[in-house]
């Protein structure tokens, strides 16, 4: 079999391979003509509207709110029913009426915890509500952030795939030109085959991106459901942040991700005050009515009891010390979270600010130059003045630069989404 026949066989195999690529492309993009592209804002809205995490946090908040009316209330009164001084070993044994000391009594007893303790119990219940609200804010923020990141990852893969499919036509033209050059004797078989190999490698990258896109759509569907199958809009990397972006790194304790930490610290401090209130005595009152035999008068008794916290060193003080240690631990944990969150904000600000400048440089300089170079080398080769190696290098570099540009778009959009959601009403309770 001669070289021309070998190339014809290779061309048929490549044609079949390309048909498979096109079929898989259609399967991986099941959108309908005229359908509105699925945008980032819509993805966040869908996620916030149907997230099980938010439903769970909302239920926890409702549970904490239901407990607040009972916090700090007096304990339930206790009923008293009994018999006093029942004889057991005389002629009057087990008689309820013959002995003058025997009494059948009923009554009620009420405990009265200290006012400070009851007030702090009510305050602690309110702090628990604040904690549940903070958890809800954090859940909404995390849901919005995760949905945004899933959408951005999916859009990045989709836009990269579109760029590669566009560039594939140039490589197809190059492959045709190399075969024409081979037929005319202006090129070697190695150059012709290298062009086909480059085209096959690009088809392999397209298949890989299609697989990644399918995986990213599966992750996105976790947050937005069937809308993940829709065509996605362009990455909105050019969006601005409201207000002065630098102020985001100042009051980080007010941001949704740190809200649970702040609320937990207030709960711990209230628990310290409540532990200290245990050193104050509680008291109770008991009122009973005692009925004796028919020959004796009935009696009424009123009794008061007061607790004596005389051993605070071994009882209340250790509990107070444990609560104070918990406060110190929570303060240190909060400080660590604040530092980490501030560093994350500053990092995202750097990505957003410098990344946008880099993207503008890509659009104005790098991509047009890469495009012009690949077109020039392709035209030069087609006219017999260039060589295959430089042409393939130019096309390969353009492919890499296009993918780098899309990846940078995704990074900048991800940074913008993170910073935007920190003060977005859509991520607050």
Buried (B, 14 or more C-beta within 10 A) or exposed (E): EEEEEEBEEBBEEBEEBBEEBEEBBEEBBEEEEEEEEBBBBBBBBBBBEEBEBBEEBBEBBEEBBEEBEEBBEEEEEEEBEEEBEBBEEEEBEEEBBBBEEBBBBEBEBBBBBBEBBBBBBBBBBBBBBBBBBBBBBBBBBBBBBBBBBBBBBBBBBBBBBBBBBEBBEBBBBBBBBBBEBBEEEEBBEEBBBBBBBBBBEBBEBBBEBBEBBBEBBEBBBEBBEEBBBBBBBBBBBEBEBEEEBEEBBEEBBEBBBBBBBBBBBBBBBBBBBBBBBBBBEBEBBBBBBBBBBEEBEEEEEEEEBEBEEEEBEEEBBEBBEEBBEBBEEBBEEBEEBBEEBBEBBEEBBEBBBEBBEBBEEBEEEBBEEBBEBBBBBBEBBBEEEBEBEBBBBBBBEBBEBBBBBBEBBBBBBBBBBBBBBBBBEBBBB
